[in-house]
């Protein structure tokens, strides 16, 4: 009985994560940060040289 409850809990956890796509959560934050920081870095580098 106890192992069945653990299995149900682990299935619920995996289902929660499977609902999110590759652009959800922290990964989306990383992509947005790259889109903001990369052009700024190139602009600052062009001023330096």
N, C-alpha and C positions, 0 to 999 in steps of 0.2 A: 504494500500500500504506500509506504513511504517513497519507494523508488519511482512509483507512478507519478507522485506529486512532483518529484524532482524533474522527471522527464517533461511533464506538462509545463513546468516553470521554464525549463531551458528552451522548449519549443516556442513559448510566448516571447522569450527574449530574442530568439533568432528571427521571428516573424516581424518584430518591431524594426530590426535593422534591415530586413529585406525590403521594407516599404520605401526606404530612401534610395534615391538614385545616386549616380556617381558625382553629381553636382550639389549634394546636400551637405549641410553642416560645415565642419571645419575645412573640408576640401574646397567648398565654394568660397569660403573666406580666403583661402590661400590663392585661388585663382584671381579673386578681386584684388588682393594685395599685389600680386604680380602685375596685373594690368595697370595699377596705379604707379607702382614703384619703378618699373622698367622704363617707361618714357621719361620720368623725372631723372633717372640715372643717366640716360643718353643725353638729355638736355644739359645736365650739369657737366658731363664729360665734354660736350661740344664747347662749352664756355671755357673749360680749363685748357684745352689744346689750342 
